Amino acid sequence: QVQVVESGGGSVQPGASLKLACTASGIPFRISTMNWYRQAPGKQRELVARITHSGSTNYADSVKGRFTISRDNAKNMVYLQMNSLKPEDTAVYYCMVYDDWGQGTQVTVSS
């Protein structure tokens, strides 16, 4: 049974940083591409960042240079370091692997 669990969300002011974490079990983590998505109110869910088993990464244009995705295969963990946060980054952030999603973690950026 696959389990995906996110953590690390919160409410911060513009310009602050947050680090999200995701743990996934029940999958061959070391060979899995891990994904972070987000969904803002009234908007479609969008891919934020992706990291392959070899460490290759892709980012949405809106977060390039501010967000960094990384993974720790020994711990079955994937992270999303978010710097210079903007109000438009406010969303529920989801971790996804294959067709399995976590429950999401809320990130709110507001002054």
C-alpha positions as CSV (number, residue, x, y, z in Angstrom):
1,Q,0.0,0.0,0.0
2,V,1.4,3.4,-1.1
3,Q,1.5,6.2,1.5
4,V,2.5,9.7,0.7
5,V,2.7,12.3,3.5
6,E,3.7,15.9,3.3
7,S,4.7,18.3,6.1
8,G,6.2,21.7,6.6
9,G,3.6,24.1,5.4
10,G,2.6,27.3,7.3
11,S,1.9,31.0,7.1
12,V,4.7,33.4,6.4
13,Q,5.3,36.9,5.2
14,P,6.5,37.7,1.7
15,G,10.2,37.1,1.3
16,A,10.4,34.4,3.9
17,S,11.4,30.8,3.4
18,L,9.7,27.4,4.1
19,K,10.9,23.9,3.5
20,L,8.4,21.2,2.7
21,A,9.0,17.5,3.2
22,C,7.4,14.4,1.8
23,T,7.9,10.8,2.7
24,A,6.7,8.0,0.5
25,S,6.4,4.3,1.4
26,G,5.2,1.3,-0.5
27,I,7.1,2.2,-3.7
28,P,10.6,1.6,-5.0
29,F,11.6,5.1,-3.9
30,R,15.2,5.0,-5.2
31,I,14.0,4.6,-8.8
32,S,10.9,6.8,-8.6
33,T,10.4,10.3,-10.0
34,M,9.0,12.5,-7.2
35,N,6.8,15.5,-7.9
36,W,5.6,18.6,-6.0
37,Y,2.3,20.1,-7.3
38,R,0.3,23.0,-5.9
39,Q,-3.3,24.2,-6.2
40,A,-4.3,27.7,-5.4
41,P,-8.0,28.6,-4.7
42,G,-10.0,28.7,-7.9
43,K,-7.0,27.5,-10.0
44,Q,-6.0,24.2,-11.5
45,R,-3.4,22.0,-9.9
46,E,0.1,22.7,-11.4
47,L,3.4,21.0,-11.3
48,V,5.9,23.0,-9.3
49,A,9.0,20.8,-9.4
50,R,10.1,17.3,-10.3
51,I,13.2,15.2,-9.5
52,T,14.1,12.0,-11.2
53,H,15.8,9.0,-9.6
54,S,19.1,10.3,-11.0
55,G,18.6,13.8,-9.5
56,S,17.6,15.6,-12.7
57,T,15.2,18.4,-11.8
58,N,12.5,20.5,-13.6
59,Y,10.8,23.6,-12.3
60,A,7.8,25.7,-13.2
61,D,9.0,29.0,-14.6
62,S,7.2,30.8,-11.8
63,V,9.5,29.3,-9.2
64,K,12.8,28.9,-11.0
65,G,15.6,30.4,-8.9
66,R,13.5,30.5,-5.8
67,F,12.6,26.9,-5.1
68,T,14.8,23.8,-4.9
69,I,13.7,20.2,-4.9
70,S,16.0,17.6,-3.4
71,R,15.8,14.0,-2.3
72,D,17.3,11.7,0.3
73,N,16.9,8.1,-0.9
74,A,18.2,6.7,2.4
75,K,15.2,8.2,4.2
76,N,12.6,7.9,1.4
77,M,12.2,11.7,1.6
78,V,11.8,14.5,-0.9
79,Y,12.1,18.2,0.0
80,L,11.0,21.5,-1.5
81,Q,13.0,24.5,-0.2
82,M,11.1,27.6,-1.0
83,N,12.8,30.9,-0.7
84,S,11.7,34.5,-1.5
85,L,8.1,33.5,-1.1
86,K,5.4,35.6,-2.8
87,P,1.7,35.9,-2.1
88,E,1.1,34.1,-5.4
89,D,2.8,31.1,-4.0
90,T,-0.1,30.6,-1.6
91,A,-1.6,27.2,-2.3
92,V,-2.0,23.7,-1.0
93,Y,1.2,21.8,-1.9
94,Y,1.0,18.2,-2.8
95,C,3.6,15.5,-3.2
96,M,2.9,13.0,-6.0
97,V,4.6,9.7,-7.1
98,Y,3.2,7.6,-9.9
99,D,-0.6,8.1,-9.4
100,D,-0.5,8.5,-5.6
101,W,-1.0,11.8,-3.9
102,G,-0.5,13.0,-0.4
103,Q,-3.1,14.9,1.6
104,G,-1.5,18.3,0.9
105,T,0.0,20.9,3.1
106,Q,-1.1,24.6,3.1
107,V,1.3,27.4,2.4
108,T,0.1,30.9,2.9
109,V,2.2,33.9,2.1
110,S,0.7,37.2,3.3
111,S,1.7,40.4,5.0
